């Protein structure tokens, strides 16, 4: 059997184990690939996107101190019966 075909099959098998979170099986496949002479490059760690700053569970631009609200007219009060009930 063609060694490259074996390596391609092992790499496909390895991807399946990675997707299912089976680290022990990934290690076994890596060992077999190393035995066959394949060189695996480590995958780069995913970079987490920074989160927007949030204070007290509320986005800062919706606070009462927002300068954009200084010129805005106050909202009209909503009658208790008009509020949506859950």
N, C-alpha and C positions, 0 to 999 in steps of 0.2 A: 504494500500500500504506500502511496505517496506521503512522505513525511509532512509536506506542506498542507495536504488535505487533513491529516491528523491534527495538526496545529490549528487549522481553521475551525475544525470541529470542537476542539478543546476550548478555543476562545469563545465560540458561541455558547458552549455549555457554561463557561465561566460567567458570561453576561447574565444568563438565566439565574445562576446562583446569586449573583450580586443583586439582581432585582428583587429576589425573594429574601435577601438579608441573611444568606447562609454562608457566613464568613469562614467556617471550618471547611466547607466544601470548596470555596474559592481558594483557600490555602492549599488544598490537595491538588487542585487543577494547576495552580501556580507551580507546585513542586514537579508535577509531571511535565509541564511546559519547560521548566528549567532543565530537567533531565534530558529533554529532547533538544536543548540548545536554544530555545526561544528566549529573547530578552524582552521583558515587559517593562515599559515605562510607567512610573506611577502616575495616576490620574491627578490633575491639579484639584486642590480643595475648592469647593464652591465658595464664592465670596458672597457674604450676606449683605443685602442692601441696608444702609442705615435707615433707621426709622425717624420720622419727623418728631420733633420734641412735643411732648404732651404733658400738661400739668393738670393734676387732679382729674384725670379722665376726660378732659375737655381740650379740644384744639385751641391753641393760644389766640388765634384770630377770631374766635367766636366769643371772647370774653367781653365783659362790660366796659373794659378800658380801651377797647378798640377805637382808634382815632376815626375810622371810617364811620362809626356809629354816632359821632358827635353831631353831624348835620342831619342825620336820619330822623324821621318823625317816629314817635313812639307807636308801637303796635296797639291797635284797638283791642280792648278786652273781649274775650270770647265768653258768651253766656255758658253756664254750666250745662245746660240742656243741649247746646250745640257741639260740645266736645264728644269725641268718639268714645264709646264705651267698649271695654274689652270683656 
